[in-house]
Amino acid sequence: MLIFAVTGMGGVGKTALAVEAAHRARARGWFPGGTLFVDLRGYDETPVTADQAVLALLDALGVRDGELPPTTDRQYDAYRALLVERRDRMLLILDNASDPAQYLPLLPGTDHHRVLITSRDRPDALPLRVIDLEKLDPDESVALVARALHDTDERDERPVREPGALRELADLCGHLPLALQIAAGVLRRRRHRDIASLVTEIREAGDATAVLDHGSPGTDLFGRPLALRPVLETSYRRLPPDQARLLRLLCLAPEADTSTRAITALADLDTESVLSLLEHLAARHLVIPVGNNNGTTCDIRWRLHDLVRGFGAGVVAADARLREEGDAARDRVLAFYLRWANAADDRLRWLPGAAEPEWFDDREQALAWMDSERASLVAIVGWGWEERFAHGTLRLAPCLGEYLAWRRYFDDWITVAETARESARLVGNGLGEAIAWDHLGLALRRAGRDVEAIEAHNSARDLYRAAGDLRGEAIAWNNCGLALQQAGRAEEAIEAHIRARDLHQAAENPHSEAIAWNNLGNALDETGRAEEAIEAHIRARDLHQATGDRHGEGMAWNNLGLALRKVGRLDEAIEACEKDLEICREFEDWYGEGQTLLNLALAHEAAHRLVEARAAYLQASDAYTRANALTEAAQVRARASRNPHSQEH
């Protein structure tokens, strides 16, 4: 006997798949004896028992009324005997089971027939062949709704007219077939309204289940209600208290995809306890394990379906005791992310001679952790709109700047900085607001929004000055100078960098002074004062070397190379660029490598070494591509293609 189990979360389409498979198998002649189907209603308030189901199966087999055996044991005996006697193979579908006790007594006593079980719970303890169903992919979701509308009315052109709205609707439905089916029914009822109106209604409500269930078209082909919330409620209500608690708290995590480490903080439990609970929830298809980076259990990530997440958050919001429990959990997970992000940021900014940061042995580890947690870190800063979490998110936001700049996630950086600024205003933290304004200016400049960046840095400078923070004021001057220079206001940039340099010198802060010298050199170079620029870059390089900042030293070498090229000292320029190239590769700074290779190509070109120039252009394009700077990659590749058969003169 072969037994198959189709498992998946409620509404994923297990019954529909089982019935469709039965129809196709019957059409191919695989089951000449026919198909028996029993809905065990395992997640209803009163599930069908095996004793009740065997009566229905006997009835389908023609045993009824006076022929029915008088006792339960004899009824099972008669049922199995009939199946053993049947020479024509049959398919038995035991649908919607929640407990093995519902279907184990119903299994035929012969391997001649086939059994297909559907359940939301994975039967890992039984020797069954299991097929796990997952949500549809986006294209399949869109096609399902479009086909449902077209089948009802061939003239319904809304899917063609509104492809963007249809895709957004599929996203809001979490690509769950039941939700998509309900959404299609709502759209059929609202045939004179566009798809965008339903999308807007769901977004404004913040809960797809409320909107879709309110407009649900009734029942499906099996007579079951087409409604999302009852499906989710029955799965939740059947959970033991410890699993229900973890599911609720997991719905409050900053993102739907959460690491085991973060969940242990959220739940205030040890790792083993959390893993055990998560594995039980995964067996019920309420969470999905999504793998890890290095094979350790602490790095396994767990994903919630969007509709489960919204449902769980709603359960918490409706109960004062659960809200208190949830806020305490959010406090813990915020503290967790603050500790780890601070350690990662310390590693990214670490200089030789400073205390070794905890947890991360090198930059690669810190960047890998930040990469895996980026969405959660950005989302948790968004909690700063709530006063309870504002102070914590204000401390977290600056820890993300170095990473977001390094990876060039400028939109995320802007979002983080703007939220931090509003959090600081919410709690009246002037210094926190200054830091947020300064980070916002940096992000805006890197995103090409120069004028806004200058205004942001000016706001930061004024707030630092009001707080008596001279170091902060110096940093704001420096950053404002960068924005002024990018905006083409080089003379003002020179003045700003001189102010920053002088403040850092007075504070005896050589590392920040080096940064100011480097930026001053760039501004001087832009105004044609090349010899002064060379001197400034040499001062920056020497200070960076003295403080052990290899990456800062590399930038100074690169900028020195630029200035040397402009005065015709080409061999020195090439040597300076090669020094920076070595450092960029050491740090895996692909964008910096692209810039340096471009400058090296220009120096070779000026020296009429066209073969070397073309090679450097092509390498620059590859480096920019690795940095996801595709515009720059295309530009330097075009430069390389100008003279594809160049020969050195």
N, C-alpha and C positions, 0 to 999 in steps of 0.2 A: 504494500500500500504506500503510495506517495502522498504526503501531506504538505501542502503549501500554505504559508501565511502571508497575507498582504497587510503590512502595517504602515502606520503614518498618523499624523495628527488629525483631529476631527476636521472634516471638510476638505481633505486633500484628494478625495475621489476614490477611495478604496472600493466602495460598493459598486460604483459605476464601472470601474476597471474589471471587477470580478464578473459582473453581469455581461459586459462587452466580451470578455474573454470566453465566457460560457457560450454566448451566441456564435462566436467565430468557431469555437471547437466543435459545437454541434453541427454547424454548416459543413465542416470538413469531415464529419462522420466519426469523430473521435469517441463520442459517447452515444452509441445507438440506444442504450438503455434509458436515456433521458437525464434530466437534471433535477435535483431536489434542492430547494432553497428555503432556509429558515432565518428570519431576522431575530436574533437573540436579544436585541434591544439592551445591550450590556450597559449602556450609560444612561438609561432611563431610571426613574426613581424605583421602579419595580421590574428589574431585568427578567427575561424569560429563563426559567430553569431548564436543566437538561430533561427533567421529568416531564415538563410541559412540552418541550420541543419534540420529544420522542412520540408523543401523541399526534402532533402535527405531521411528523414524518410517516407514521403508520397510516394515517389518513390518506396522505399522498400516494402511498403504496397500495391503497385499496383496502386497508384493514380498518373497519369502523363499526360502530353500533354493537350488535350482538357478537361480532367476531373479535372484538377487542378483548385481550386477556385481562383478567380481573385485578392483577397485582402489578406493581411497577416492575419488579424483577422479571416477571413473565413477559411484560411488554417489551423490555429491552431484548430478551431472548428471541421474541418473535421478530423484532426489527432486524437483529443481526442475522437470523436464519434466512429472512427474505433476501437480504443482500448477498449472503453466501450462495443462495440458490440462483440468483440472477446471473445468467451467462453473459448478457449484454452489459458492457461496462457503463457505469453511471458516474456522474459528477455530483458531489454533495457540497453545497455552498453553505457554510455556517457563518452568517454575516453579523458583524457588529458585536463581537464577543469581548467581554471585559475581564473574564476570569476563566482559567482552564477548566474549572468545574462545570462550566456551561457546555463545553464541547467534548471533553475527554470521554464521557460515557456514550457519546453519539458516534464515535469513530467506528467504521465497519470492522468486523472481525476477519477481514480478508484484504489481501493486497491487490485484488482485481480492480477495485474502484479507486477513484481519486477524490481527495478532499481539499477544499479551498476555504481557508478561514480568513476573515478580516477582523482587525482589531487595532485600537489605538495603542495598545501595549505590546511591546515586543516580547514574544514568548521564549526568552533566552534559555530557560531551564528545560525546554522540550526539544527533541530531535526533529525539528521541522525545517523545511527549506523556506527561508524568510526572504520576502521582497519588500524592501523599505521604499515607500513613496515619498518624494519630496515635492515642494511647491514647483510650479511651472517656471520655465525661464521667461523673461520679459516678452520675447517675440511670440511664444506660445500663448501667453496670457492675453496679449492684444488680439491675436487671431481668434481665440475663444469668444471674446466679447463681440468682435466684428462679425463672426460667423453666426452667433446667436441673433444679432440684430438683423442680419441679412436674411436668415432663414424665415424670420417672422414677416419681414417686409423688404422685398428686393429693392424698393425705392429709397430705403433708409441710407442716405449718403453721409451720415454723421461721422462714421469711422474714417471715411476718405477725406472729409472736410477738416476734421480735427485730430490728426494723427498725434500731435503733441499732447492734447488733453486726454486722449484715449490711453496713451502710454502712462501718463501721470495717474489716471484712474487705476490702471493695473497695478502701479506701484503702491497706491493707497490701499488696495485690496490685498497687498502682501503676496500677490501671485497665487493666492489660494483658490482652487477651483470653486468652492462653495461661495466665497465672497464674490468672485467674478460672475458666477451664475446669478447671484442676487442682484449685482450691479446691472447686469444685462436686463433683468426683469424690471428693475426700476426705470431704466432708460426706455424700455418698451412702453411702460405706462406713461412716461413723460415724452412721448414721441414728438411733441412740438417744442421741446426745450433742447438746448445743446448739451453736449457732454461736459463742457466747461462748467456749467451751472452745478452739476452734481459734484465735480471736483472741488469747486469753491465751497459748497455746503459742507463737505467732509472736512476740508482744511479748517474752516471756521469752527466747526464743532470739535475738532481735535480727536474725534472718535469715530472710526468708520463703522463700527458695529451699531452705534446709535442711529446713524443716518440710514444705513442700508436696511437694518431690521425694521425701521419705521416705515420704509417704503417697500418692504418685501412683498413679492407677488403671491405668497401663499405656500404651497407644498410642492415637492418634487414628484417624480414619476412613481416613487415608492410610497407616497402619501405622507412623507415626513415633512415637518415644517421647514421652510427655507428661512433660516434665521441663524445668525452667527453667535450671538451671546449665549443662548442655551447650550450650544456645542462646547463653548469655552467654559461655561459654568460647570457643566457636568464633569469635565476633565479635572477642573480645579477642586470641586467638592469631594471628589473621590480620593484626594491625596491625603496621606497621613499628615499630622500637624507639622512635623519638622520639614517635610518636603514642601508643604503649602507655604510655610514661612520663607523658605529659601526662594521659592518661585516668586513670591511677592517682592522680596528684597531685590532679586535679580531684575525685576521689571523697573526698578528705580535706579539701576546702574546708569552711568552717563551715556553708554552706547549699548546697542543690542548684542554686540560681540565683546565679551569680557573675559579676561584672563583668570585662571584659577587663583593666582595670588591676590588679584583685586577682589575676587568673590570671597576669599577667606576674610579679608578686612571688612567687606560689606556685611557678612554674616556673623563675624566675631566668633569663628570656629577654627579648629585646627584643620590642616590640609586634608588629612585622611577622612575626617568627618564630612568635609565639603565635597570631596571627590565621590564618596559613597552616595551622598544625597543627589549629586549631579548625575551620577550614573543611573540612579533610579528614575530621575526626571527624563533622562535621555531615552530610557526604555519605554517611557510613556509618550515619547515624541513631543515633549514640551520644551526641551532644549536640544541643541545639536552640537556635538563636539566637532570642532573645525581644525584640529591638528595643532602642531606646535613647531617651534623653530629648531630646537636642539634635542628633542626626544625626551625631555624631562616632564614629569607630570605637572609641575608647577607652571609650565608654559603652555599647557593645553588651553585653548580658548573655547568658550561656550557661547552659542548664538541662540537668541530668542527670536521666534517669528514675530513680526511687527504687530500682528493682531493680538497675539498672546501678551506681548509687552504692554500694549494699550489697555487690554482688559485688566491685567494685574495692577497697573497704575491706577485704574479706576476703582478697583476693589479697595486699595489703600486710601484713596482720596475720600471715599464714602464713610470711613470709620475713624473716629478721633484717636482711638487706641492704636490702630494700625498706622495712622499718620505719625504719631509720636515714635513708634517703632521704626518707621521708615526714615524719619529725620535723623535719628540716632545712627542709623546705618549709613546714611549719606555723609554725616560728619566723619565717620570712620573711613569711608572710601576716599573722601577728600584729603584727609590726613595721609592716607597711604600714597596717593598720587603726588602730594606735595613732597613727601620724603624722597620718593624715587626720582621725581623730576628734578628736584634740587641736586641730588647726587649726580644725575646724568649731566645737568648743566655745569656742575663743578668740574666734571671730567672733561667736558668740551672746552672749558675755559682754563683748564689747569696749566700752570707753568712750572718748570723745574724749580725745586726749592720750596714750593708750597706743600701744604699737607696733602697727602694722598686722599682723594675722594673715596667714600665707601661704596661697596657693591659692584662698581664697574672698574675692571682692570685696565681698560684702554678706551680710546675714542670709538672704536668699532662696536664694542659692546654697548656703549651709551647710545650711539646712533641707532643700533638695531632695536633697543628697547623703545626709544622714542618713535621709531618707525612703526612698531607694532601697536603703540598706544596713542598715536597722534589723534585719531578721531575722538577717543575718550578724553584726552587732555583738553582738546578744544571745547568739547561738549561740557566738561565739568567747569571750565571757566565761565560758561554761560549760566551756571547756577548763581553767579555773582549778582544777578538781578534780584535775588532774594536776600534780604538783610542778614538772615542767619548765616549765610555762607559767604558774604561779601568779603570779610576780612581774610578768610582762607584763600579765596580765589585771587585776591589782590597779591598775595604772596606767591601764588602759583604762576600767574601770568608772566612775570619777568623771567621765570625759569625756562620759558619756551622760546624766547626771542632768538637766542643764538642758534638753536636747532632749526627753527622755521626759516631763518635767514640762510643757513647753510644749505638746507634742502630746497630753498626757493619757493616755499609755500606762502607766497605773499598775501593771498586772500585770507588764509587762515590767520596769519599774523595780524592783519588789519582787524579781523573779527575779534581776536583775543584782546588786542589793545583797546578797541572801542568799548568792549564790555568791561574791561578793567577800569577804564576812565569813569564809566557810569557807576560802577561799584564803589569807587573811591568817593564820588560825589554823594552816593547814597549814605555812606557812613561818615562823611566829613573828614576824609583823610587827604589833606593837601599834598603831602609828600607822595603818597600813592598815586594821586592824580597826576603829579608832575612826571613820575616814572612812566605812567601809562601814556601821557601825551608824547613823551620822547620816543617810546617804542612805536607809537602810532606814526610819528613822523618818519622814522626809519623805514617802516613797512610801506608807507605811502610813496616815499622816494624810490624804493626798490620796485614799486609797481608803476613808476613813471608819472606819479601825480605830484609834481614838484611844488606847485603853489600851495597845495594843501599841506605838504610836508613842512614847508617853511613856517606856515602859520602854527602848525602843531609844535614845532621845536621852539618857536617864540613863546607859546603858552607854557611849555615845560620850563623854559629859562626863567620866566617871570615867577612861576610857582616855586622853583628851587630857590630863587633869590629871596622871595618872601619868607621861605622856611630857613634861611641862613645856611643853605647847603651849597658851599662853594664848589665842591667836587661835582655835584650834580649840575650846577650852573655851567661849569667848564665843559662837561660832556654835552650839554644842550647847545652851547656855542659851537662846539666842534661839529655836531650833527647838523645844525642849521647851516654851517659853512658848506657841508656836502650837498645839501639841498639847493643852496644858492648857486653853487658851481654847476650843478646839473641843470639848473634853470637858465644858465648863461649869464649869471651875474657874478663874474669871477672876482672883480674888485671887492665887492661886498663879502665874498667868500674868504678872500685873503684876510680882511679885517676880522671876520669871525674866528678864523683859525688862529690868528695871532692872540686874540683874547683868550681862546681855549688854552693855547700853549703857555701863556703867561700865568694863568690860574693854576695849571698843573705844575709848572715850575715852582710857584710859590708854595704849593702843597707838598712839594717833593714827591711827586708821583711820576717816576720815570716811564712806566709802561704807558700811561695815558698821554704823557708828553710825547712819546715816540709816535703815537697815533696822530697827534696834532701836527707834528713836524711832517709826517708823510702826507697828510691831506693839504697842508700848507704848500708843500712842494708841488702837488698837482695843480693847485690854483695858480701858483707863480708860473708854472710851465704854460698854462693856458693863456696867460697874459703876455707871453713872449719873454719872460725873465728866466731863461733856461739855466744860466749859470747859478742864479740864486736857488732855482728848483733843485739842481744837482746837489748843492750844498745841503739843502733841507732834507733830501732823501738819504744822503750819507749820514746825517745826524739821526734820522729815524732808524736806519739800518743798524747803526752802532748801538743805539739805545735798546732796540729789540734784541740784539745779540746779548747785551749785558743783562737783560731781564729773562733771557731764555725763551722768548716767544718766537718759535720757529716760523709759525704761520705769518705773524706780523713782519718778521724779517723777510720772508718771501715776497710779500706785497711791496716792501720797500725796494727790494732788488728789482722787481718788475717795473715799478715807477721810475727808478733810477735808469733802467734801460731805455725807457721812453724818452727821458730828458737827454740822455747821452746821444741817442739817435738823432734828435733834432739839431744838435750842434755838430753832427758829422763824426762823432767818435764811435764809429760803427763796430769795431772789434770789441770795444769795452761794452757797448750796448748788447751785443750778442752774448758776451760772457755773463752779463748781469741777468739777462733773460734765462740763460741756461741754469744759473743758480736758483732762480725762482722755480723753474720747471722741475728741478729735483725735489724741491720742498712741496710743491703742489702734489706731485705723485706720492710723496711720503704720506701726505694727509688724505689722499684720494679726493682731492678738491678738483673735481672734473671741470667745473665752470672756471675756476682760476687757471687750470691748465689750458683751457681753451683760450682765455685771454692772453696768457703768456705766449702760447704758440703763435697766436696772431701777431703779437708784437715782435716775436722772433722772426716770423715770415717777413714782416715789413722791414726789419733791419737787414735781412739777407737780400731782399729786393733792392734796398737802397745801395747795397754793396755789389749789385749786379750778379748775385749768386742765385740765379732764377730756379735752378733745380732744387736747391735747398729750400728756397722760398715756397715752391709748390708743395714739397713734402711737408713743410710745417703747416701750410694752409690745410692740407688734407688731414693731418693729425689733429689740428684745431677743430675741424668739423666733427671728427670722431669724439673728441673730448666734450664738445658742446652737446652732442647727441646723448652721451652718457649722462650729462647733467640735465637732460630734458629741456635744453635751450634750443629748440628746433629752428627758430628764426635765425639766431646767430650761426647755427650749423649750416643752414642753407646759404647765408651770406658769404661765409669764408669758403665754402665749396665752390661758389660762383667765382670767387677770386682765383681759386686754383685752376678753374676751367678757362680762364681768359686766354692763357697761352699753354695749352696742353702739351705742346711739343717744344717747350722752352729749352734752350741750351745755355749753359753758363758761358758768359763772355770772357 
